[in-house]
Amino acid sequence: MSLHKGPGPAGSERTGLSVNPFFGPADPVGGMTAAPPRHRLPAGPMRPESAYQLVHDELMLDGNSRLNLATFVTTWMEPHAGVLMAECRDKNMIDKDEYPRTAELERRCVVILADLWNAPDPSGAVGCSTTGSSEACMLAGLALKRRWAKRNADRYPGSARPNLVMGVNVQVCWDKFCNFWEVEARQVPMEGDRFHLDPQAAADLCDENTIGVVTILGSTFDGSYEPVAEVCKSLDALQERTGLDVPVHVDGASGAMIAPFLDESVVWDFRLPRVASINTSGHKYGLVYPGVGWALWRTSDALPEELVFRVNYLGGDMPTFALNFSRPGAQVAAQYYTFLRLGRDGFRAVQQTARDVARSLAERVEALGDFHLLSHGDELPVFAFTTAQDIVNYDVFDVSRRLRERGWLVPAYAFPPNREDLDVLRVVCRNGFTADLAELFIEDLRQLLPELRGQAEPLNRPASVDTAFHH
């Protein structure tokens, strides 16, 4: 979320928008002196064509989303989906009594996901749509904390402080959760070539105040799956030794919509009794425009009833357990459309294509000789790479800057503790990033290398390097 500041001191910047005479009425010079202000409401209205053109022209300066290899977020859908979303954008998702069919589509999506993730009773699934995985993670974390608090009513909130165990590679929303709801974040650092959570290290951090362990099915740093089954096994052993029963949440923001189709032999979901809840982003590999996410619980027991609010709203009894209230129903309708449109075989084909593009592109990047791969796109369709040891003339930040000149948005960032010494580039392959676009990308990268190799030394590293590029 961006934090916007107002205009600077008077005279420090132009306060009005520049108006092309042809934006105005039929008389091309009629509106030349009536440029609207930037930071306050205009005195009066303007023609819709003029307002549209002003906003449209400013947005032209944004990057091309299809060439954005930083984001996991869906940047292409079929025109039919766009029409459907336009038809639903005026429906408030929270008004379930007023829009019962939209509410029914949400319920069906929850059941579909429960079946996909092997819930014990998909037909009785407990879950909801959200604005994205960040909200879904907040809900899952709140459920973990409330369950722990009920088990420790004699000690909390007096002497006990809850904690949550996770890898240092978690998405920033988990840091926010711990901050907002006063939970101690216990993070397992990276070590050597291990870039995600270590099962035994996670179990070692658990104690009687641990509300749960977060596992990531698809790390944003390198695209790798965390070993959810092994984490559960370590926690099983911990329970046998100590009696501590620590639940697991799977943050499947991306991987929960990849693994069920491409990695069916990987056990990570509700087949593991210790997995209490799972979230995913419908607007990532769920193939829907932002923003929609999903939070599901194994059974109703995993979601404390006191977190479910029943509101008498517009004449109906409406249960809700989302953090947000009003939001459009368009993304939920689009999610159901995508489920209907693709089915299991269609999702498998789309995700396999994305993985094939990622693997092929990773191999071709490595074949250039200047780069070392940290991952190969064989779990999430994502791979990370850094410069080879003998490359001293340029670094990953130089590569990122030069690729931006060609229109490609490829993030360069530092890894977190204990691998702050490692700076990498990351490429996310999504539906719509085709083999043809990958060919154009590798050709642009190849053409940049002679100039990069010709530098005397790397250009100045950014003063502040983001160590958690969390798309």
C-alpha positions as CSV (number, residue, x, y, z in Angstrom):
1,M,0.0,0.0,0.0
2,S,1.4,3.3,-1.0
3,L,1.5,6.2,1.4
4,H,0.8,9.4,-0.5
5,K,2.0,12.9,0.5
6,G,0.4,16.1,-0.5
7,P,1.9,18.8,-2.6
8,G,5.1,20.6,-1.5
9,P,5.4,24.3,-0.7
10,A,3.8,26.8,-3.0
11,G,5.8,27.1,-6.1
12,S,7.8,23.9,-5.6
13,E,5.9,22.1,-8.3
14,R,3.3,22.6,-11.0
15,T,-0.1,22.5,-9.3
16,G,-2.3,22.1,-12.4
17,L,-2.6,19.4,-15.0
18,S,-1.4,20.2,-18.5
19,V,-4.4,20.3,-20.9
20,N,-4.1,19.6,-24.6
21,P,-6.4,22.0,-26.4
22,F,-8.0,19.1,-28.3
23,F,-9.2,17.7,-24.9
24,G,-11.7,20.5,-24.6
25,P,-15.0,21.2,-26.4
26,A,-15.5,21.8,-30.1
27,D,-13.7,25.1,-29.8
28,P,-10.0,23.9,-29.4
29,V,-8.9,27.0,-27.6
30,G,-11.9,27.3,-25.3
31,G,-10.4,25.4,-22.4
32,M,-6.7,26.1,-22.7
33,T,-6.6,28.4,-19.6
34,A,-8.8,26.1,-17.5
35,A,-6.3,23.5,-16.4
36,P,-7.7,21.5,-13.5
37,P,-5.8,21.4,-10.2
38,R,-3.9,18.3,-9.1
39,H,-4.5,18.3,-5.4
40,R,-7.9,19.8,-4.8
41,L,-11.3,19.5,-6.3
42,P,-11.8,21.5,-9.5
43,A,-14.3,24.4,-9.1
44,G,-16.7,22.7,-11.5
45,P,-17.2,19.7,-13.7
46,M,-15.5,18.9,-17.0
47,R,-16.5,16.9,-20.0
48,P,-16.2,13.1,-19.4
49,E,-14.0,12.8,-22.5
50,S,-11.6,15.3,-21.1
51,A,-11.5,13.7,-17.6
52,Y,-10.9,10.3,-19.2
53,Q,-8.1,11.5,-21.4
54,L,-6.3,13.2,-18.5
55,V,-6.3,10.1,-16.4
56,H,-5.6,7.8,-19.3
57,D,-2.5,9.8,-20.4
58,E,-1.1,9.8,-16.9
59,L,-1.5,6.0,-16.6
60,M,0.4,5.5,-19.8
61,L,3.6,6.1,-17.7
62,D,3.0,2.9,-15.7
63,G,4.9,-0.1,-16.7
64,N,3.3,-2.7,-19.1
65,S,1.8,-5.3,-16.7
66,R,2.3,-8.1,-19.2
67,L,6.1,-7.4,-19.1
68,N,6.1,-7.2,-15.3
69,L,8.1,-10.3,-14.3
70,A,8.1,-9.1,-10.7
71,T,4.5,-9.7,-9.8
72,F,2.7,-12.9,-9.1
73,V,-0.6,-11.2,-9.8
74,T,-2.7,-12.2,-12.8
75,T,-2.3,-9.7,-15.7
76,W,-4.4,-11.4,-18.4
77,M,-7.9,-12.9,-18.5
78,E,-10.2,-13.8,-21.3
79,P,-12.5,-11.0,-22.6
80,H,-15.5,-13.0,-21.4
81,A,-14.2,-12.8,-17.9
82,G,-13.8,-9.0,-18.2
83,V,-17.4,-8.6,-19.4
84,L,-18.6,-10.7,-16.5
85,M,-16.6,-8.7,-14.0
86,A,-18.0,-5.5,-15.5
87,E,-21.5,-6.8,-15.0
88,C,-20.8,-7.6,-11.3
89,R,-18.7,-4.6,-10.2
90,D,-21.7,-2.8,-8.7
91,K,-22.6,-5.7,-6.4
92,N,-21.4,-5.4,-2.9
93,M,-20.0,-8.8,-2.0
94,I,-21.0,-8.4,1.7
95,D,-24.7,-7.9,0.9
96,K,-25.4,-11.6,0.8
97,D,-29.1,-11.1,1.5
98,E,-29.4,-8.6,-1.4
99,Y,-27.2,-10.6,-3.8
100,P,-27.9,-14.3,-2.9
101,R,-26.6,-15.7,-6.2
102,T,-23.2,-14.0,-5.7
103,A,-23.1,-15.4,-2.2
104,E,-23.9,-18.8,-3.6
105,L,-21.0,-18.5,-6.1
106,E,-18.7,-17.7,-3.2
107,R,-19.9,-20.8,-1.3
108,R,-19.4,-23.0,-4.3
109,C,-15.8,-21.7,-4.7
110,V,-15.1,-22.6,-1.1
111,V,-16.4,-26.1,-1.6
112,I,-14.4,-26.5,-4.8
113,L,-11.2,-25.5,-3.0
114,A,-12.0,-27.7,0.0
115,D,-12.3,-30.6,-2.4
116,L,-9.1,-29.6,-4.2
117,W,-7.2,-29.5,-0.9
118,N,-8.6,-32.8,0.4
119,A,-10.6,-31.5,3.3
120,P,-12.2,-34.2,5.4
121,D,-15.8,-33.1,4.4
122,P,-15.7,-30.6,1.5
123,S,-19.5,-30.2,1.4
124,G,-19.3,-28.8,4.9
125,A,-16.2,-26.7,4.3
126,V,-15.6,-23.6,6.4
127,G,-14.1,-20.7,4.5
128,C,-14.6,-17.4,2.8
129,S,-13.4,-15.1,0.1
130,T,-11.1,-12.2,1.0
131,T,-9.5,-9.3,-0.8
132,G,-6.3,-11.3,-1.1
133,S,-4.0,-13.6,0.7
134,S,-2.9,-10.9,3.2
135,E,-6.4,-10.7,4.6
136,A,-6.8,-14.5,4.5
137,C,-3.5,-14.8,6.5
138,M,-4.8,-12.3,9.1
139,L,-7.9,-14.4,9.5
140,A,-6.0,-17.7,9.8
141,G,-3.6,-16.1,12.3
142,L,-6.5,-14.8,14.4
143,A,-8.1,-18.2,14.5
144,L,-4.8,-19.7,15.6
145,K,-4.4,-17.1,18.4
146,R,-8.0,-17.4,19.6
147,R,-7.7,-21.2,19.8
148,W,-4.5,-20.9,21.8
149,A,-6.0,-18.3,24.1
150,K,-9.0,-20.5,24.9
151,R,-6.6,-23.4,25.7
152,N,-4.6,-21.1,28.0
153,A,-7.4,-19.0,29.5
154,D,-5.7,-19.3,33.0
155,R,-2.5,-17.7,31.8
156,Y,-3.5,-15.3,28.9
157,P,-3.4,-12.4,28.8
158,G,-1.7,-12.2,32.2
159,S,1.7,-14.0,32.1
160,A,1.7,-15.6,28.6
161,R,2.7,-13.9,25.4
162,P,1.7,-15.9,22.3
163,N,4.3,-16.5,19.5
164,L,4.1,-17.7,15.9
165,V,6.9,-19.7,14.3
166,M,7.8,-19.2,10.6
167,G,10.7,-18.9,8.2
168,V,12.3,-15.6,7.6
169,N,11.1,-15.8,4.0
170,V,7.4,-15.3,4.9
171,Q,5.4,-12.7,3.1
172,V,5.3,-9.4,4.9
173,C,1.6,-9.8,5.9
174,W,2.8,-12.2,8.6
175,D,5.0,-9.6,10.1
176,K,2.0,-7.3,10.0
177,F,-0.2,-9.9,11.7
178,C,2.3,-10.3,14.6
179,N,2.6,-6.5,14.9
180,F,-1.1,-5.7,14.8
181,W,-2.3,-8.5,17.1
182,E,0.7,-8.5,19.5
183,V,2.2,-11.9,18.7
184,E,5.9,-12.6,19.0
185,A,7.3,-13.5,15.5
186,R,9.8,-16.3,15.9
187,Q,11.6,-16.6,12.5
188,V,14.0,-19.4,11.4
189,P,16.8,-17.7,9.4
190,M,18.2,-19.0,6.0
191,E,21.4,-21.0,6.2
192,G,23.7,-21.7,3.3
193,D,21.7,-23.1,0.3
194,R,18.5,-23.5,2.4
195,F,16.3,-20.6,1.6
196,H,13.2,-21.6,3.5
197,L,11.9,-23.1,6.7
198,D,13.8,-26.0,8.3
199,P,11.4,-28.5,10.0
200,Q,13.5,-29.3,13.1
201,A,14.5,-25.6,13.6
202,A,10.8,-24.8,13.5
203,A,9.9,-27.4,16.1
204,D,12.8,-26.2,18.3
205,L,11.3,-22.7,18.5
206,C,7.9,-24.0,19.7
207,D,6.9,-23.8,23.3
208,E,3.6,-23.7,25.3
209,N,2.9,-20.2,24.0
210,T,3.2,-21.1,20.3
211,I,-0.1,-20.6,18.5
212,G,1.1,-22.3,15.3
213,V,3.7,-22.8,12.6
214,V,3.3,-21.1,9.2
215,T,4.6,-23.0,6.2
216,I,4.9,-21.4,2.7
217,L,3.9,-23.4,-0.3
218,G,5.9,-21.4,-2.8
219,S,8.4,-18.9,-1.3
220,T,8.4,-15.5,-2.9
221,F,12.2,-15.4,-2.7
222,D,13.0,-18.3,-5.0
223,G,9.7,-20.1,-5.8
224,S,10.5,-23.2,-3.7
225,Y,8.0,-25.2,-1.7
226,E,8.6,-25.5,2.0
227,P,8.5,-29.2,3.3
228,V,5.0,-29.0,4.9
229,A,4.8,-32.8,5.6
230,E,8.3,-32.8,7.2
231,V,7.3,-29.8,9.4
232,C,4.2,-31.7,10.5
233,K,6.4,-34.8,11.3
234,S,8.7,-32.7,13.4
235,L,5.7,-31.3,15.3
236,D,4.3,-34.8,15.8
237,A,7.6,-35.8,17.4
238,L,7.5,-32.7,19.5
239,Q,4.0,-33.6,20.8
240,E,5.2,-37.1,21.6
241,R,8.0,-35.7,23.7
242,T,6.3,-32.8,25.4
243,G,2.6,-33.0,24.8
244,L,2.6,-29.7,22.9
245,D,0.0,-29.8,20.1
246,V,1.0,-27.1,17.6
247,P,-1.2,-26.6,14.5
248,V,0.1,-25.7,11.1
249,H,-1.1,-23.0,8.7
250,V,-0.2,-23.4,5.0
251,D,0.3,-20.1,3.2
252,G,-0.4,-21.3,-0.3
253,A,-0.8,-17.9,-1.8
254,S,0.7,-19.2,-5.1
255,G,1.5,-22.9,-4.6
256,A,-2.0,-24.0,-3.4
257,M,-3.2,-23.4,-7.0
258,I,-0.1,-25.1,-8.6
259,A,0.6,-28.2,-6.5
260,P,-2.9,-29.8,-6.8
261,F,-2.5,-29.9,-10.6
262,L,1.2,-30.5,-11.1
263,D,2.5,-32.1,-7.9
264,E,-0.2,-34.4,-6.8
265,S,2.2,-36.7,-5.0
266,V,3.4,-33.9,-2.8
267,V,1.4,-34.1,0.5
268,W,0.9,-30.6,1.9
269,D,-2.8,-30.0,2.4
270,F,-5.6,-31.2,4.7
271,R,-4.4,-34.8,4.2
272,L,-2.0,-33.9,7.0
273,P,-4.1,-33.9,10.2
274,R,-1.9,-31.1,11.7
275,V,-2.8,-28.7,8.9
276,A,-5.6,-26.5,10.4
277,S,-6.0,-23.9,7.7
278,I,-4.9,-22.9,4.2
279,N,-5.0,-19.7,2.2
280,T,-4.5,-18.9,-1.4
281,S,-4.7,-15.9,-3.8
282,G,-7.3,-16.2,-6.4
283,H,-5.6,-13.3,-8.2
284,K,-2.3,-15.1,-8.5
285,Y,-2.2,-18.6,-9.9
286,G,-6.0,-18.8,-9.3
287,L,-5.9,-16.8,-12.6
288,V,-8.2,-14.0,-11.6
289,Y,-7.6,-10.2,-11.8
290,P,-6.9,-8.7,-8.3
291,G,-8.1,-8.7,-5.7
292,V,-9.5,-12.0,-4.4
293,G,-8.1,-14.5,-1.9
294,W,-9.5,-17.5,0.0
295,A,-9.2,-18.8,3.5
296,L,-10.3,-22.3,4.5
297,W,-10.2,-24.2,7.7
298,R,-10.1,-28.0,8.1
299,T,-13.3,-28.2,10.1
300,S,-15.6,-25.8,12.0
301,D,-13.6,-26.5,15.2
302,A,-10.6,-24.9,13.7
303,L,-12.4,-21.6,13.3
304,P,-13.7,-20.4,16.8
305,E,-17.3,-19.5,16.6
306,E,-16.8,-16.2,18.4
307,L,-14.8,-14.9,15.4
308,V,-17.9,-15.3,13.2
309,F,-20.2,-12.3,13.4
310,R,-23.8,-12.5,12.6
311,V,-25.2,-9.2,11.4
312,N,-28.8,-8.2,10.7
313,Y,-28.2,-6.3,7.5
314,L,-30.8,-5.2,5.0
315,G,-33.3,-7.6,6.4
316,G,-31.2,-10.8,6.5
317,D,-29.0,-12.7,9.0
318,M,-25.5,-12.5,7.6
319,P,-22.6,-14.4,9.0
320,T,-19.3,-12.8,8.3
321,F,-15.7,-13.4,9.4
322,A,-13.7,-11.3,7.0
323,L,-11.8,-8.2,8.1
324,N,-13.1,-6.1,5.2
325,F,-16.7,-5.3,4.7
326,S,-17.8,-3.7,1.4
327,R,-16.1,-5.0,-1.7
328,P,-17.2,-5.9,-5.2
329,G,-18.5,-9.3,-6.1
330,A,-16.8,-9.2,-9.5
331,Q,-13.7,-11.1,-8.5
332,V,-15.7,-13.9,-6.9
333,A,-17.8,-14.3,-10.0
334,A,-14.6,-14.3,-12.1
335,Q,-13.1,-17.0,-9.8
336,Y,-16.2,-19.2,-10.3
337,Y,-16.1,-18.5,-14.0
338,T,-12.4,-19.7,-14.1
339,F,-13.2,-22.8,-12.2
340,L,-16.0,-23.6,-14.7
341,R,-14.1,-22.6,-17.7
342,L,-10.9,-24.6,-17.1
343,G,-11.8,-27.6,-14.9
344,R,-9.0,-29.8,-13.5
345,D,-7.6,-30.6,-17.0
346,G,-7.6,-26.9,-18.1
347,F,-5.9,-25.7,-14.9
348,R,-3.3,-28.5,-15.3
349,A,-2.6,-27.4,-18.8
350,V,-2.3,-23.7,-18.0
351,Q,-0.1,-24.3,-15.0
352,Q,2.1,-26.8,-16.8
353,T,2.6,-24.3,-19.6
354,A,3.7,-21.7,-17.1
355,R,6.1,-24.2,-15.5
356,D,7.5,-25.2,-18.9
357,V,8.2,-21.6,-19.8
358,A,9.9,-21.0,-16.5
359,R,12.1,-24.1,-16.7
360,S,13.1,-23.4,-20.3
361,L,13.8,-19.7,-19.6
362,A,15.9,-20.6,-16.5
363,E,18.0,-23.0,-18.5
364,R,18.6,-20.4,-21.2
365,V,19.6,-17.8,-18.6
366,E,22.1,-20.2,-17.1
367,A,23.4,-21.1,-20.5
368,L,24.5,-17.4,-21.0
369,G,27.3,-18.2,-18.6
370,D,27.1,-15.0,-16.6
371,F,24.5,-16.2,-14.1
372,H,24.1,-18.8,-11.3
373,L,20.6,-20.3,-10.7
374,L,19.2,-20.6,-7.2
375,S,16.1,-22.3,-8.4
376,H,14.9,-23.7,-11.7
377,G,11.2,-23.0,-11.9
378,D,10.3,-26.6,-11.2
379,E,8.0,-25.9,-8.2
380,L,6.4,-22.5,-8.6
381,P,6.9,-21.3,-12.2
382,V,9.4,-18.9,-10.7
383,F,13.2,-18.9,-10.6
384,A,15.9,-16.7,-8.9
385,F,19.4,-16.2,-10.1
386,T,22.5,-14.2,-9.3
387,T,25.6,-13.2,-11.1
388,A,28.3,-15.9,-11.4
389,Q,31.3,-15.8,-9.1
390,D,33.7,-14.5,-11.8
391,I,31.4,-11.6,-12.8
392,V,32.9,-8.4,-11.2
393,N,32.0,-5.7,-13.8
394,Y,28.3,-5.6,-12.9
395,D,25.7,-6.8,-10.4
396,V,22.1,-7.8,-10.3
397,F,21.0,-4.2,-9.8
398,D,22.7,-3.2,-13.0
399,V,20.9,-6.0,-14.8
400,S,17.5,-4.9,-13.4
401,R,18.1,-1.3,-14.4
402,R,19.1,-2.1,-17.9
403,L,16.2,-4.6,-18.4
404,R,13.8,-1.8,-17.4
405,E,15.0,0.3,-20.3
406,R,13.7,-2.5,-22.5
407,G,10.3,-2.5,-20.7
408,W,11.0,-5.6,-18.5
409,L,10.3,-5.3,-14.8
410,V,12.6,-7.7,-13.0
411,P,13.2,-7.2,-9.3
412,A,16.7,-7.2,-7.8
413,Y,16.8,-7.6,-4.0
414,A,18.9,-8.9,-1.1
415,F,18.0,-12.1,0.8
416,P,17.1,-11.9,4.5
417,P,19.1,-13.2,7.5
418,N,21.4,-15.1,7.4
419,R,22.0,-14.6,3.7
420,E,22.1,-10.8,3.4
421,D,25.2,-11.3,1.4
422,L,23.1,-12.7,-1.5
423,D,21.6,-10.4,-4.1
424,V,19.4,-11.9,-6.7
425,L,17.0,-11.4,-9.6
426,R,13.7,-13.2,-9.8
427,V,11.5,-14.0,-12.7
428,V,7.8,-14.9,-12.3
429,C,6.2,-16.7,-15.2
430,R,2.4,-16.4,-15.3
431,N,-0.4,-17.3,-17.6
432,G,0.0,-14.9,-20.5
433,F,3.8,-14.8,-20.4
434,T,4.2,-17.0,-23.4
435,A,7.2,-18.9,-24.9
436,D,7.3,-16.1,-27.5
437,L,7.6,-13.4,-24.8
438,A,10.3,-15.5,-23.1
439,E,12.2,-15.6,-26.3
440,L,12.1,-11.8,-26.5
441,F,13.2,-11.5,-22.9
442,I,16.2,-13.8,-23.3
443,E,17.2,-11.9,-26.5
444,D,17.1,-8.6,-24.8
445,L,19.1,-9.9,-21.9
446,R,21.7,-11.4,-24.3
447,Q,22.0,-8.0,-26.1
448,L,22.7,-6.2,-22.8
449,L,25.5,-8.4,-21.7
450,P,28.3,-7.0,-23.8
451,E,27.7,-3.5,-22.4
452,L,27.4,-4.8,-18.9
453,R,30.6,-6.8,-19.2
454,G,32.3,-3.7,-20.5
455,Q,31.6,-1.7,-17.3
456,A,34.6,-0.9,-15.2
457,E,32.7,-1.9,-12.0
458,P,29.1,-2.2,-10.8
459,L,27.2,1.1,-10.6
460,N,26.2,2.3,-7.2
461,R,24.1,-0.2,-5.3
462,P,20.7,1.4,-4.2
463,A,21.1,3.0,-0.7
464,S,18.2,1.0,0.5
465,V,17.7,-2.5,-0.8
466,D,14.4,-4.3,-0.2
467,T,15.1,-7.7,1.3
468,A,11.6,-8.9,0.9
469,F,10.1,-8.2,-2.5
470,H,6.7,-9.5,-1.6
471,H,4.5,-9.8,-4.7
